[in-house]
Amino acid sequence: METVKQYFENYPQSKVCYSTSDGFIFPEKNHASAHGNTLKKKEVKEHIRVEFFDESEIAAQNEDEAELNEAVKDAEPAEAVAGEKGGKKNPAKK
């Protein structure tokens, strides 16, 4: 179960995940089921975020995610890639 908790820590936007008998974790049930069908033990377990964190931990994770989203919105747009409109042309290309 520690792996599932790590999954939720790494993917704070995820509310649920699914695990197969060999320990693989998937964000979508159909992917877990497809993988599970290749195993001897075909069981797929559903895991819900609230089973692993208390409300204050979930609130903190959501706050961290909101701050990250805000930082991304405020970031300067990337400069044009060389060779694209507005970018510098590659002198090697003719």
Buried (B, 14 or more C-beta within 10 A) or exposed (E): EEEBBEBBEEBBEEEBBBBBBEEBBBBEBEBBBEBBEEEEEEEBBEBEBEEBBEEEBBEEBEEEEEEEEEEEEEEEEEEEEEEEEEEEEEEEEE
